[in-house]
Amino acid sequence: VEEELQEQEFLDRCFQEMLEEEEQDWFIPARDLPQGMGQLQQQLHGLAVGDGAEDILSKSNLNPDAKEFVPGVKY
C-alpha cells in the first residue's frame, strides 16, 4: 500500500511539472505583451463592426439590378 502511495505521489509530481512546463510555453497576453498592448486590446474590443452600414446603403447610387462585374468580360 505504501509503495502504491509513493508511486501515486511520483505521478502527481510528474503531472504537475508537465503542466508548469506547458504553461511557460503558452502565450498569455496579459503576461507576455508590453503594458501598453493591453490597453490597445481593450480599445480594439470596444470597436463595433458594421456601425452605420444601413446609412451607407441608403446613400448608395449603385444599381441593385445591374449585372455582376466580372473582370475581363465585356458586355
PDB file of N, H, CA, C and O in Angstrom:
ATOM      1  N   VAL A   1       0.840  -1.190   0.000  1.00  0.00           N
ATOM      2  CA  VAL A   1       0.000   0.000   0.000  1.00  0.00           C
ATOM      3  C   VAL A   1       0.885   1.253   0.000  1.00  0.00           C
ATOM      4  O   VAL A   1       0.614   2.221  -0.711  1.00  0.00           O
ATOM      5  N   GLU A   2       1.944   1.213   0.810  1.00  0.00           N
ATOM      6  H   GLU A   2       2.164   0.427   1.388  1.00  0.00           H
ATOM      7  CA  GLU A   2       2.872   2.355   0.894  1.00  0.00           C
ATOM      8  C   GLU A   2       3.549   2.597  -0.459  1.00  0.00           C
ATOM      9  O   GLU A   2       3.752   3.737  -0.876  1.00  0.00           O
ATOM     10  N   GLU A   3       3.885   1.510  -1.120  1.00  0.00           N
ATOM     11  H   GLU A   3       3.720   0.584  -0.781  1.00  0.00           H
ATOM     12  CA  GLU A   3       4.525   1.617  -2.441  1.00  0.00           C
ATOM     13  C   GLU A   3       3.573   2.265  -3.457  1.00  0.00           C
ATOM     14  O   GLU A   3       3.994   3.078  -4.280  1.00  0.00           O
ATOM     15  N   GLU A   4       2.299   1.898  -3.390  1.00  0.00           N
ATOM     16  H   GLU A   4       1.957   1.238  -2.721  1.00  0.00           H
ATOM     17  CA  GLU A   4       1.308   2.495  -4.285  1.00  0.00           C
ATOM     18  C   GLU A   4       1.158   3.990  -4.021  1.00  0.00           C
ATOM     19  O   GLU A   4       1.036   4.781  -4.957  1.00  0.00           O
ATOM     20  N   LEU A   5       1.168   4.376  -2.744  1.00  0.00           N
ATOM     21  H   LEU A   5       1.267   3.733  -1.984  1.00  0.00           H
ATOM     22  CA  LEU A   5       1.066   5.792  -2.403  1.00  0.00           C
ATOM     23  C   LEU A   5       2.280   6.571  -2.927  1.00  0.00           C
ATOM     24  O   LEU A   5       2.130   7.684  -3.432  1.00  0.00           O
ATOM     25  N   GLN A   6       3.466   5.997  -2.809  1.00  0.00           N
ATOM     26  H   GLN A   6       3.587   5.093  -2.399  1.00  0.00           H
ATOM     27  CA  GLN A   6       4.674   6.651  -3.309  1.00  0.00           C
ATOM     28  C   GLN A   6       4.616   6.786  -4.839  1.00  0.00           C
ATOM     29  O   GLN A   6       5.006   7.808  -5.404  1.00  0.00           O
ATOM     30  N   GLU A   7       4.130   5.749  -5.477  1.00  0.00           N
ATOM     31  H   GLU A   7       3.814   4.918  -5.019  1.00  0.00           H
ATOM     32  CA  GLU A   7       4.006   5.772  -6.932  1.00  0.00           C
ATOM     33  C   GLU A   7       3.005   6.849  -7.368  1.00  0.00           C
ATOM     34  O   GLU A   7       3.253   7.585  -8.323  1.00  0.00           O
ATOM     35  N   GLN A   8       1.882   6.934  -6.664  1.00  0.00           N
ATOM     36  H   GLN A   8       1.681   6.337  -5.888  1.00  0.00           H
ATOM     37  CA  GLN A   8       0.869   7.945  -6.976  1.00  0.00           C
ATOM     38  C   GLN A   8       1.430   9.349  -6.755  1.00  0.00           C
ATOM     39  O   GLN A   8       1.188  10.245  -7.563  1.00  0.00           O
ATOM     40  N   GLU A   9       2.171   9.545  -5.675  1.00  0.00           N
ATOM     41  H   GLU A   9       2.367   8.817  -5.018  1.00  0.00           H
ATOM     42  CA  GLU A   9       2.783  10.851  -5.395  1.00  0.00           C
ATOM     43  C   GLU A   9       3.778  11.221  -6.488  1.00  0.00           C
ATOM     44  O   GLU A   9       3.840  12.378  -6.905  1.00  0.00           O
ATOM     45  N   PHE A  10       4.562  10.242  -6.958  1.00  0.00           N
ATOM     46  H   PHE A  10       4.512   9.302  -6.620  1.00  0.00           H
ATOM     47  CA  PHE A  10       5.519  10.473  -8.034  1.00  0.00           C
ATOM     48  C   PHE A  10       4.800  10.888  -9.316  1.00  0.00           C
ATOM     49  O   PHE A  10       5.220  11.827  -9.993  1.00  0.00           O
ATOM     50  N   LEU A  11       3.719  10.187  -9.645  1.00  0.00           N
ATOM     51  H   LEU A  11       3.378   9.425  -9.095  1.00  0.00           H
ATOM     52  CA  LEU A  11       2.942  10.512 -10.839  1.00  0.00           C
ATOM     53  C   LEU A  11       2.336  11.911 -10.729  1.00  0.00           C
ATOM     54  O   LEU A  11       2.319  12.660 -11.706  1.00  0.00           O
ATOM     55  N   ASP A  12       1.839  12.262  -9.543  1.00  0.00           N
ATOM     56  H   ASP A  12       1.853  11.653  -8.749  1.00  0.00           H
ATOM     57  CA  ASP A  12       1.258  13.589  -9.336  1.00  0.00           C
ATOM     58  C   ASP A  12       2.316  14.678  -9.542  1.00  0.00           C
ATOM     59  O   ASP A  12       2.033  15.701 -10.165  1.00  0.00           O
ATOM     60  N   ARG A  13       3.515  14.470  -9.030  1.00  0.00           N
ATOM     61  H   ARG A  13       3.745  13.639  -8.524  1.00  0.00           H
ATOM     62  CA  ARG A  13       4.597  15.452  -9.202  1.00  0.00           C
ATOM     63  C   ARG A  13       4.968  15.584 -10.671  1.00  0.00           C
ATOM     64  O   ARG A  13       5.169  16.695 -11.161  1.00  0.00           O
ATOM     65  N   CYS A  14       5.061  14.460 -11.380  1.00  0.00           N
ATOM     66  H   CYS A  14       4.898  13.557 -10.981  1.00  0.00           H
ATOM     67  CA  CYS A  14       5.407  14.496 -12.807  1.00  0.00           C
ATOM     68  C   CYS A  14       4.338  15.253 -13.589  1.00  0.00           C
ATOM     69  O   CYS A  14       4.650  16.058 -14.467  1.00  0.00           O
ATOM     70  N   PHE A  15       3.090  14.989 -13.267  1.00  0.00           N
ATOM     71  H   PHE A  15       2.836  14.335 -12.554  1.00  0.00           H
ATOM     72  CA  PHE A  15       1.993  15.651 -13.947  1.00  0.00           C
ATOM     73  C   PHE A  15       2.035  17.156 -13.683  1.00  0.00           C
ATOM     74  O   PHE A  15       1.831  17.955 -14.597  1.00  0.00           O
ATOM     75  N   GLN A  16       2.298  17.539 -12.435  1.00  0.00           N
ATOM     76  H   GLN A  16       2.464  16.890 -11.693  1.00  0.00           H
ATOM     77  CA  GLN A  16       2.372  18.957 -12.084  1.00  0.00           C
ATOM     78  C   GLN A  16       3.524  19.643 -12.824  1.00  0.00           C
ATOM     79  O   GLN A  16       3.362  20.760 -13.315  1.00  0.00           O
ATOM     80  N   GLU A  17       4.668  18.995 -12.907  1.00  0.00           N
ATOM     81  H   GLU A  17       4.800  18.088 -12.509  1.00  0.00           H
ATOM     82  CA  GLU A  17       5.813  19.546 -13.630  1.00  0.00           C
ATOM     83  C   GLU A  17       5.483  19.717 -15.112  1.00  0.00           C
ATOM     84  O   GLU A  17       5.868  20.710 -15.728  1.00  0.00           O
ATOM     85  N   MET A  18       4.769  18.747 -15.681  1.00  0.00           N
ATOM     86  H   MET A  18       4.456  17.940 -15.181  1.00  0.00           H
ATOM     87  CA  MET A  18       4.391  18.823 -17.086  1.00  0.00           C
ATOM     88  C   MET A  18       3.468  20.028 -17.323  1.00  0.00           C
ATOM     89  O   MET A  18       3.628  20.750 -18.307  1.00  0.00           O
ATOM     90  N   LEU A  19       2.511  20.238 -16.427  1.00  0.00           N
ATOM     91  H   LEU A  19       2.381  19.651 -15.628  1.00  0.00           H
ATOM     92  CA  LEU A  19       1.606  21.381 -16.550  1.00  0.00           C
ATOM     93  C   LEU A  19       2.365  22.701 -16.447  1.00  0.00           C
ATOM     94  O   LEU A  19       2.074  23.642 -17.187  1.00  0.00           O
ATOM     95  N   GLU A  20       3.326  22.778 -15.544  1.00  0.00           N
ATOM     96  H   GLU A  20       3.562  22.014 -14.944  1.00  0.00           H
ATOM     97  CA  GLU A  20       4.108  24.008 -15.386  1.00  0.00           C
ATOM     98  C   GLU A  20       4.934  24.290 -16.635  1.00  0.00           C
ATOM     99  O   GLU A  20       5.056  25.444 -17.046  1.00  0.00           O
ATOM    100  N   GLU A  21       5.500  23.253 -17.241  1.00  0.00           N
ATOM    101  H   GLU A  21       5.401  22.316 -16.907  1.00  0.00           H
ATOM    102  CA  GLU A  21       6.280  23.428 -18.473  1.00  0.00           C
ATOM    103  C   GLU A  21       5.377  23.915 -19.614  1.00  0.00           C
ATOM    104  O   GLU A  21       5.762  24.802 -20.376  1.00  0.00           O
ATOM    105  N   GLU A  22       4.191  23.340 -19.727  1.00  0.00           N
ATOM    106  H   GLU A  22       3.878  22.620 -19.108  1.00  0.00           H
ATOM    107  CA  GLU A  22       3.262  23.754 -20.778  1.00  0.00           C
ATOM    108  C   GLU A  22       2.843  25.202 -20.576  1.00  0.00           C
ATOM    109  O   GLU A  22       2.738  25.959 -21.541  1.00  0.00           O
ATOM    110  N   GLU A  23       2.603  25.588 -19.337  1.00  0.00           N
ATOM    111  H   GLU A  23       2.688  24.973 -18.554  1.00  0.00           H
ATOM    112  CA  GLU A  23       2.170  26.953 -19.042  1.00  0.00           C
ATOM    113  C   GLU A  23       3.226  27.963 -19.464  1.00  0.00           C
ATOM    114  O   GLU A  23       2.884  29.064 -19.896  1.00  0.00           O
ATOM    115  N   GLN A  24       4.487  27.616 -19.349  1.00  0.00           N
ATOM    116  H   GLN A  24       4.766  26.722 -18.998  1.00  0.00           H
ATOM    117  CA  GLN A  24       5.556  28.519 -19.761  1.00  0.00           C
ATOM    118  C   GLN A  24       5.554  28.708 -21.268  1.00  0.00           C
ATOM    119  O   GLN A  24       5.944  29.769 -21.755  1.00  0.00           O
ATOM    120  N   ASP A  25       5.122  27.702 -22.016  1.00  0.00           N
ATOM    121  H   ASP A  25       4.805  26.840 -21.621  1.00  0.00           H
ATOM    122  CA  ASP A  25       5.102  27.775 -23.477  1.00  0.00           C
ATOM    123  C   ASP A  25       3.873  28.496 -24.009  1.00  0.00           C
ATOM    124  O   ASP A  25       3.881  28.966 -25.147  1.00  0.00           O
ATOM    125  N   TRP A  26       2.817  28.594 -23.206  1.00  0.00           N
ATOM    126  H   TRP A  26       2.811  28.213 -22.282  1.00  0.00           H
ATOM    127  CA  TRP A  26       1.592  29.242 -23.660  1.00  0.00           C
ATOM    128  C   TRP A  26       1.805  30.737 -23.795  1.00  0.00           C
ATOM    129  O   TRP A  26       2.590  31.333 -23.057  1.00  0.00           O
ATOM    130  N   PHE A  27       1.099  31.339 -24.744  1.00  0.00           N
ATOM    131  H   PHE A  27       0.461  30.855 -25.342  1.00  0.00           H
ATOM    132  CA  PHE A  27       1.125  32.788 -24.921  1.00  0.00           C
ATOM    133  C   PHE A  27      -0.030  33.377 -24.130  1.00  0.00           C
ATOM    134  O   PHE A  27      -1.196  33.151 -24.453  1.00  0.00           O
ATOM    135  N   ILE A  28       0.297  34.127 -23.103  1.00  0.00           N
ATOM    136  H   ILE A  28       1.244  34.311 -22.840  1.00  0.00           H
ATOM    137  CA  ILE A  28      -0.713  34.772 -22.270  1.00  0.00           C
ATOM    138  C   ILE A  28      -0.540  36.272 -22.442  1.00  0.00           C
ATOM    139  O   ILE A  28       0.419  36.839 -21.918  1.00  0.00           O
ATOM    140  N   PRO A  29      -1.455  36.937 -23.172  1.00  0.00           N
ATOM    141  CA  PRO A  29      -1.282  38.357 -23.484  1.00  0.00           C
ATOM    142  C   PRO A  29      -1.012  39.234 -22.265  1.00  0.00           C
ATOM    143  O   PRO A  29      -0.135  40.097 -22.312  1.00  0.00           O
ATOM    144  N   ALA A  30      -1.739  39.030 -21.192  1.00  0.00           N
ATOM    145  H   ALA A  30      -2.452  38.329 -21.154  1.00  0.00           H
ATOM    146  CA  ALA A  30      -1.557  39.875 -20.009  1.00  0.00           C
ATOM    147  C   ALA A  30      -0.148  39.743 -19.449  1.00  0.00           C
ATOM    148  O   ALA A  30       0.382  40.687 -18.863  1.00  0.00           O
ATOM    149  N   ARG A  31       0.451  38.589 -19.625  1.00  0.00           N
ATOM    150  H   ARG A  31       0.021  37.822 -20.101  1.00  0.00           H
ATOM    151  CA  ARG A  31       1.788  38.358 -19.090  1.00  0.00           C
ATOM    152  C   ARG A  31       2.869  38.643 -20.122  1.00  0.00           C
ATOM    153  O   ARG A  31       3.931  39.160 -19.776  1.00  0.00           O
ATOM    154  N   ASP A  32       2.612  38.313 -21.387  1.00  0.00           N
ATOM    155  H   ASP A  32       1.749  37.893 -21.668  1.00  0.00           H
ATOM    156  CA  ASP A  32       3.667  38.317 -22.397  1.00  0.00           C
ATOM    157  C   ASP A  32       3.745  39.581 -23.246  1.00  0.00           C
ATOM    158  O   ASP A  32       4.768  39.815 -23.891  1.00  0.00           O
ATOM    159  N   LEU A  33       2.706  40.397 -23.267  1.00  0.00           N
ATOM    160  H   LEU A  33       1.875  40.207 -22.744  1.00  0.00           H
ATOM    161  CA  LEU A  33       2.742  41.619 -24.064  1.00  0.00           C
ATOM    162  C   LEU A  33       3.180  42.796 -23.203  1.00  0.00           C
ATOM    163  O   LEU A  33       2.978  42.784 -21.989  1.00  0.00           O
ATOM    164  N   PRO A  34       3.783  43.820 -23.825  1.00  0.00           N
ATOM    165  CA  PRO A  34       4.127  45.031 -23.073  1.00  0.00           C
ATOM    166  C   PRO A  34       2.865  45.673 -22.491  1.00  0.00           C
ATOM    167  O   PRO A  34       1.760  45.413 -22.967  1.00  0.00           O
ATOM    168  N   GLN A  35       3.026  46.496 -21.479  1.00  0.00           N
ATOM    169  H   GLN A  35       3.923  46.707 -21.092  1.00  0.00           H
ATOM    170  CA  GLN A  35       1.878  47.078 -20.761  1.00  0.00           C
ATOM    171  C   GLN A  35       0.910  47.825 -21.673  1.00  0.00           C
ATOM    172  O   GLN A  35      -0.302  47.667 -21.521  1.00  0.00           O
ATOM    173  N   GLY A  36       1.396  48.626 -22.610  1.00  0.00           N
ATOM    174  H   GLY A  36       2.380  48.754 -22.733  1.00  0.00           H
ATOM    175  CA  GLY A  36       0.537  49.412 -23.487  1.00  0.00           C
ATOM    176  C   GLY A  36      -0.324  48.559 -24.397  1.00  0.00           C
ATOM    177  O   GLY A  36      -1.376  49.009 -24.851  1.00  0.00           O
ATOM    178  N   MET A  37       0.102  47.337 -24.669  1.00  0.00           N
ATOM    179  H   MET A  37       0.956  46.971 -24.300  1.00  0.00           H
ATOM    180  CA  MET A  37      -0.642  46.471 -25.584  1.00  0.00           C
ATOM    181  C   MET A  37      -1.979  46.054 -25.000  1.00  0.00           C
ATOM    182  O   MET A  37      -2.946  45.885 -25.743  1.00  0.00           O
ATOM    183  N   GLY A  38      -2.057  45.885 -23.698  1.00  0.00           N
ATOM    184  H   GLY A  38      -1.272  46.023 -23.095  1.00  0.00           H
ATOM    185  CA  GLY A  38      -3.317  45.507 -23.062  1.00  0.00           C
ATOM    186  C   GLY A  38      -4.357  46.593 -23.258  1.00  0.00           C
ATOM    187  O   GLY A  38      -5.532  46.310 -23.494  1.00  0.00           O
ATOM    188  N   GLN A  39      -3.914  47.845 -23.158  1.00  0.00           N
ATOM    189  H   GLN A  39      -2.960  48.074 -22.966  1.00  0.00           H
ATOM    190  CA  GLN A  39      -4.817  48.970 -23.365  1.00  0.00           C
ATOM    191  C   GLN A  39      -5.292  49.001 -24.820  1.00  0.00           C
ATOM    192  O   GLN A  39      -6.465  49.259 -25.088  1.00  0.00           O
ATOM    193  N   LEU A  40      -4.382  48.738 -25.751  1.00  0.00           N
ATOM    194  H   LEU A  40      -3.429  48.528 -25.534  1.00  0.00           H
ATOM    195  CA  LEU A  40      -4.735  48.706 -27.165  1.00  0.00           C
ATOM    196  C   LEU A  40      -5.751  47.596 -27.439  1.00  0.00           C
ATOM    197  O   LEU A  40      -6.693  47.786 -28.209  1.00  0.00           O
ATOM    198  N   GLN A  41      -5.556  46.442 -26.810  1.00  0.00           N
ATOM    199  H   GLN A  41      -4.790  46.287 -26.185  1.00  0.00           H
ATOM    200  CA  GLN A  41      -6.504  45.338 -26.987  1.00  0.00           C
ATOM    201  C   GLN A  41      -7.896  45.735 -26.499  1.00  0.00           C
ATOM    202  O   GLN A  41      -8.895  45.400 -27.135  1.00  0.00           O
ATOM    203  N   GLN A  42      -7.965  46.449 -25.369  1.00  0.00           N
ATOM    204  H   GLN A  42      -7.154  46.720 -24.853  1.00  0.00           H
ATOM    205  CA  GLN A  42      -9.262  46.874 -24.849  1.00  0.00           C
ATOM    206  C   GLN A  42      -9.947  47.825 -25.828  1.00  0.00           C
ATOM    207  O   GLN A  42     -11.158  47.746 -26.036  1.00  0.00           O
ATOM    208  N   GLN A  43      -9.160  48.728 -26.428  1.00  0.00           N
ATOM    209  H   GLN A  43      -8.177  48.793 -26.258  1.00  0.00           H
ATOM    210  CA  GLN A  43      -9.730  49.656 -27.396  1.00  0.00           C
ATOM    211  C   GLN A  43     -10.247  48.897 -28.616  1.00  0.00           C
ATOM    212  O   GLN A  43     -11.317  49.219 -29.132  1.00  0.00           O
ATOM    213  N   LEU A  44      -9.505  47.899 -29.080  1.00  0.00           N
ATOM    214  H   LEU A  44      -8.636  47.637 -28.660  1.00  0.00           H
ATOM    215  CA  LEU A  44      -9.927  47.121 -30.242  1.00  0.00           C
ATOM    216  C   LEU A  44     -11.216  46.358 -29.949  1.00  0.00           C
ATOM    217  O   LEU A  44     -12.088  46.257 -30.812  1.00  0.00           O
ATOM    218  N   HIS A  45     -11.337  45.819 -28.732  1.00  0.00           N
ATOM    219  H   HIS A  45     -10.628  45.902 -28.031  1.00  0.00           H
ATOM    220  CA  HIS A  45     -12.556  45.088 -28.379  1.00  0.00           C
ATOM    221  C   HIS A  45     -13.753  46.022 -28.321  1.00  0.00           C
ATOM    222  O   HIS A  45     -14.891  45.586 -28.497  1.00  0.00           O
ATOM    223  N   GLY A  46     -13.504  47.313 -28.073  1.00  0.00           N
ATOM    224  H   GLY A  46     -12.579  47.667 -27.930  1.00  0.00           H
ATOM    225  CA  GLY A  46     -14.584  48.276 -27.985  1.00  0.00           C
ATOM    226  C   GLY A  46     -15.141  48.683 -29.336  1.00  0.00           C
ATOM    227  O   GLY A  46     -16.234  49.243 -29.413  1.00  0.00           O
ATOM    228  N   LEU A  47     -14.405  48.409 -30.399  1.00  0.00           N
ATOM    229  H   LEU A  47     -13.516  47.954 -30.336  1.00  0.00           H
ATOM    230  CA  LEU A  47     -14.871  48.779 -31.729  1.00  0.00           C
ATOM    231  C   LEU A  47     -15.980  47.834 -32.189  1.00  0.00           C
ATOM    232  O   LEU A  47     -15.931  46.629 -31.941  1.00  0.00           O
ATOM    233  N   ALA A  48     -16.962  48.394 -32.851  1.00  0.00           N
ATOM    234  H   ALA A  48     -17.002  49.372 -33.052  1.00  0.00           H
ATOM    235  CA  ALA A  48     -18.055  47.569 -33.361  1.00  0.00           C
ATOM    236  C   ALA A  48     -17.959  47.512 -34.876  1.00  0.00           C
ATOM    237  O   ALA A  48     -17.747  48.532 -35.531  1.00  0.00           O
ATOM    238  N   VAL A  49     -18.111  46.342 -35.419  1.00  0.00           N
ATOM    239  H   VAL A  49     -18.283  45.513 -34.887  1.00  0.00           H
ATOM    240  CA  VAL A  49     -18.080  46.162 -36.868  1.00  0.00           C
ATOM    241  C   VAL A  49     -19.481  46.396 -37.414  1.00  0.00           C
ATOM    242  O   VAL A  49     -20.467  45.916 -36.855  1.00  0.00           O
ATOM    243  N   GLY A  50     -19.554  47.139 -38.513  1.00  0.00           N
ATOM    244  H   GLY A  50     -18.752  47.529 -38.966  1.00  0.00           H
ATOM    245  CA  GLY A  50     -20.841  47.324 -39.175  1.00  0.00           C
ATOM    246  C   GLY A  50     -21.624  48.525 -38.706  1.00  0.00           C
ATOM    247  O   GLY A  50     -22.757  48.717 -39.149  1.00  0.00           O
ATOM    248  N   ASP A  51     -21.066  49.353 -37.818  1.00  0.00           N
ATOM    249  H   ASP A  51     -20.146  49.197 -37.459  1.00  0.00           H
ATOM    250  CA  ASP A  51     -21.788  50.551 -37.396  1.00  0.00           C
ATOM    251  C   ASP A  51     -22.013  51.455 -38.597  1.00  0.00           C
ATOM    252  O   ASP A  51     -21.067  51.766 -39.320  1.00  0.00           O
ATOM    253  N   GLY A  52     -23.237  51.877 -38.817  1.00  0.00           N
ATOM    254  H   GLY A  52     -24.006  51.625 -38.230  1.00  0.00           H
ATOM    255  CA  GLY A  52     -23.546  52.801 -39.900  1.00  0.00           C
ATOM    256  C   GLY A  52     -23.682  52.141 -41.256  1.00  0.00           C
ATOM    257  O   GLY A  52     -23.760  52.855 -42.256  1.00  0.00           O
ATOM    258  N   ALA A  53     -23.715  50.833 -41.351  1.00  0.00           N
ATOM    259  H   ALA A  53     -23.651  50.253 -40.538  1.00  0.00           H
ATOM    260  CA  ALA A  53     -23.817  50.154 -42.643  1.00  0.00           C
ATOM    261  C   ALA A  53     -25.138  50.511 -43.335  1.00  0.00           C
ATOM    262  O   ALA A  53     -25.169  50.691 -44.553  1.00  0.00           O
ATOM    263  N   GLU A  54     -26.215  50.613 -42.573  1.00  0.00           N
ATOM    264  H   GLU A  54     -26.190  50.467 -41.584  1.00  0.00           H
ATOM    265  CA  GLU A  54     -27.501  50.968 -43.160  1.00  0.00           C
ATOM    266  C   GLU A  54     -27.443  52.380 -43.734  1.00  0.00           C
ATOM    267  O   GLU A  54     -28.036  52.656 -44.776  1.00  0.00           O
ATOM    268  N   ASP A  55     -26.731  53.264 -43.054  1.00  0.00           N
ATOM    269  H   ASP A  55     -26.250  53.039 -42.207  1.00  0.00           H
ATOM    270  CA  ASP A  55     -26.592  54.645 -43.506  1.00  0.00           C
ATOM    271  C   ASP A  55     -25.873  54.702 -44.853  1.00  0.00           C
ATOM    272  O   ASP A  55     -26.278  55.452 -45.741  1.00  0.00           O
ATOM    273  N   ILE A  56     -24.825  53.924 -45.007  1.00  0.00           N
ATOM    274  H   ILE A  56     -24.496  53.315 -44.285  1.00  0.00           H
ATOM    275  CA  ILE A  56     -24.061  53.879 -46.252  1.00  0.00           C
ATOM    276  C   ILE A  56     -24.936  53.337 -47.379  1.00  0.00           C
ATOM    277  O   ILE A  56     -24.924  53.870 -48.488  1.00  0.00           O
ATOM    278  N   LEU A  57     -25.693  52.282 -47.096  1.00  0.00           N
ATOM    279  H   LEU A  57     -25.703  51.849 -46.195  1.00  0.00           H
ATOM    280  CA  LEU A  57     -26.556  51.685 -48.128  1.00  0.00           C
ATOM    281  C   LEU A  57     -27.657  52.637 -48.569  1.00  0.00           C
ATOM    282  O   LEU A  57     -28.015  52.659 -49.746  1.00  0.00           O
ATOM    283  N   SER A  58     -28.198  53.421 -47.648  1.00  0.00           N
ATOM    284  H   SER A  58     -27.907  53.403 -46.691  1.00  0.00           H
ATOM    285  CA  SER A  58     -29.287  54.324 -48.017  1.00  0.00           C
ATOM    286  C   SER A  58     -28.802  55.466 -48.909  1.00  0.00           C
ATOM    287  O   SER A  58     -29.605  56.041 -49.644  1.00  0.00           O
ATOM    288  N   LYS A  59     -27.507  55.812 -48.865  1.00  0.00           N
ATOM    289  H   LYS A  59     -26.856  55.344 -48.268  1.00  0.00           H
ATOM    290  CA  LYS A  59     -26.945  56.893 -49.681  1.00  0.00           C
ATOM    291  C   LYS A  59     -26.304  56.378 -50.973  1.00  0.00           C
ATOM    292  O   LYS A  59     -25.763  57.169 -51.745  1.00  0.00           O
ATOM    293  N   SER A  60     -26.356  55.075 -51.215  1.00  0.00           N
ATOM    294  H   SER A  60     -26.796  54.433 -50.587  1.00  0.00           H
ATOM    295  CA  SER A  60     -25.684  54.479 -52.372  1.00  0.00           C
ATOM    296  C   SER A  60     -26.349  54.862 -53.687  1.00  0.00           C
ATOM    297  O   SER A  60     -27.570  54.993 -53.772  1.00  0.00           O
ATOM    298  N   ASN A  61     -25.502  55.042 -54.732  1.00  0.00           N
ATOM    299  H   ASN A  61     -24.510  54.936 -54.664  1.00  0.00           H
ATOM    300  CA  ASN A  61     -26.004  55.338 -56.080  1.00  0.00           C
ATOM    301  C   ASN A  61     -25.958  54.097 -56.964  1.00  0.00           C
ATOM    302  O   ASN A  61     -26.273  54.180 -58.151  1.00  0.00           O
ATOM    303  N   LEU A  62     -25.580  52.973 -56.423  1.00  0.00           N
ATOM    304  H   LEU A  62     -25.324  52.905 -55.458  1.00  0.00           H
ATOM    305  CA  LEU A  62     -25.415  51.768 -57.221  1.00  0.00           C
ATOM    306  C   LEU A  62     -26.754  51.188 -57.632  1.00  0.00           C
ATOM    307  O   LEU A  62     -27.751  51.322 -56.923  1.00  0.00           O
ATOM    308  N   ASN A  63     -26.762  50.542 -58.788  1.00  0.00           N
ATOM    309  H   ASN A  63     -25.952  50.433 -59.364  1.00  0.00           H
ATOM    310  CA  ASN A  63     -27.967  49.906 -59.308  1.00  0.00           C
ATOM    311  C   ASN A  63     -28.023  48.464 -58.798  1.00  0.00           C
ATOM    312  O   ASN A  63     -27.183  47.650 -59.180  1.00  0.00           O
ATOM    313  N   PRO A  64     -28.973  48.139 -57.963  1.00  0.00           N
ATOM    314  CA  PRO A  64     -29.047  46.775 -57.420  1.00  0.00           C
ATOM    315  C   PRO A  64     -29.416  45.737 -58.478  1.00  0.00           C
ATOM    316  O   PRO A  64     -29.225  44.540 -58.264  1.00  0.00           O
ATOM    317  N   ASP A  65     -29.955  46.197 -59.646  1.00  0.00           N
ATOM    318  H   ASP A  65     -30.111  47.169 -59.820  1.00  0.00           H
ATOM    319  CA  ASP A  65     -30.345  45.266 -60.702  1.00  0.00           C
ATOM    320  C   ASP A  65     -29.255  45.080 -61.756  1.00  0.00           C
ATOM    321  O   ASP A  65     -29.459  44.351 -62.727  1.00  0.00           O
ATOM    322  N   ALA A  66     -28.103  45.724 -61.581  1.00  0.00           N
ATOM    323  H   ALA A  66     -27.937  46.316 -60.792  1.00  0.00           H
ATOM    324  CA  ALA A  66     -27.028  45.634 -62.572  1.00  0.00           C
ATOM    325  C   ALA A  66     -26.424  44.231 -62.570  1.00  0.00           C
ATOM    326  O   ALA A  66     -26.473  43.511 -61.572  1.00  0.00           O
ATOM    327  N   LYS A  67     -25.841  43.858 -63.747  1.00  0.00           N
ATOM    328  H   LYS A  67     -25.801  44.443 -64.557  1.00  0.00           H
ATOM    329  CA  LYS A  67     -25.154  42.566 -63.843  1.00  0.00           C
ATOM    330  C   LYS A  67     -23.923  42.573 -62.950  1.00  0.00           C
ATOM    331  O   LYS A  67     -23.348  43.625 -62.668  1.00  0.00           O
ATOM    332  N   GLU A  68     -23.529  41.387 -62.512  1.00  0.00           N
ATOM    333  H   GLU A  68     -23.996  40.533 -62.741  1.00  0.00           H
ATOM    334  CA  GLU A  68     -22.344  41.268 -61.678  1.00  0.00           C
ATOM    335  C   GLU A  68     -21.107  41.572 -62.508  1.00  0.00           C
ATOM    336  O   GLU A  68     -20.991  41.108 -63.643  1.00  0.00           O
ATOM    337  N   PHE A  69     -20.167  42.359 -61.944  1.00  0.00           N
ATOM    338  H   PHE A  69     -20.261  42.735 -61.022  1.00  0.00           H
ATOM    339  CA  PHE A  69     -18.944  42.714 -62.640  1.00  0.00           C
ATOM    340  C   PHE A  69     -18.003  41.512 -62.646  1.00  0.00           C
ATOM    341  O   PHE A  69     -17.730  40.926 -61.598  1.00  0.00           O
ATOM    342  N   VAL A  70     -17.504  41.146 -63.838  1.00  0.00           N
ATOM    343  H   VAL A  70     -17.726  41.622 -64.689  1.00  0.00           H
ATOM    344  CA  VAL A  70     -16.522  40.089 -63.983  1.00  0.00           C
ATOM    345  C   VAL A  70     -15.354  40.676 -64.758  1.00  0.00           C
ATOM    346  O   VAL A  70     -15.521  41.063 -65.914  1.00  0.00           O
ATOM    347  N   PRO A  71     -14.159  40.754 -64.141  1.00  0.00           N
ATOM    348  CA  PRO A  71     -13.005  41.349 -64.826  1.00  0.00           C
ATOM    349  C   PRO A  71     -12.711  40.635 -66.145  1.00  0.00           C
ATOM    350  O   PRO A  71     -12.717  39.406 -66.219  1.00  0.00           O
ATOM    351  N   GLY A  72     -12.450  41.443 -67.193  1.00  0.00           N
ATOM    352  H   GLY A  72     -12.445  42.441 -67.132  1.00  0.00           H
ATOM    353  CA  GLY A  72     -12.081  40.895 -68.489  1.00  0.00           C
ATOM    354  C   GLY A  72     -13.257  40.565 -69.399  1.00  0.00           C
ATOM    355  O   GLY A  72     -13.046  40.259 -70.573  1.00  0.00           O
ATOM    356  N   VAL A  73     -14.477  40.615 -68.903  1.00  0.00           N
ATOM    357  H   VAL A  73     -14.649  40.864 -67.950  1.00  0.00           H
ATOM    358  CA  VAL A  73     -15.656  40.309 -69.705  1.00  0.00           C
ATOM    359  C   VAL A  73     -16.279  41.622 -70.160  1.00  0.00           C
ATOM    360  O   VAL A  73     -16.547  42.499 -69.339  1.00  0.00           O
ATOM    361  N   LYS A  74     -16.510  41.762 -71.467  1.00  0.00           N
ATOM    362  H   LYS A  74     -16.292  41.050 -72.133  1.00  0.00           H
ATOM    363  CA  LYS A  74     -17.140  42.976 -71.975  1.00  0.00           C
ATOM    364  C   LYS A  74     -18.617  42.715 -72.236  1.00  0.00           C
ATOM    365  O   LYS A  74     -18.979  41.667 -72.770  1.00  0.00           O
ATOM    366  N   TYR A  75     -19.460  43.651 -71.865  1.00  0.00           N
ATOM    367  H   TYR A  75     -19.165  44.503 -71.430  1.00  0.00           H
ATOM    368  CA  TYR A  75     -20.909  43.494 -72.025  1.00  0.00           C
ATOM    369  C   TYR A  75     -21.390  44.273 -73.224  1.00  0.00           C
ATOM    370  O   TYR A  75     -22.584  44.266 -73.526  1.00  0.00           O
TER     371      TYR A  75
END
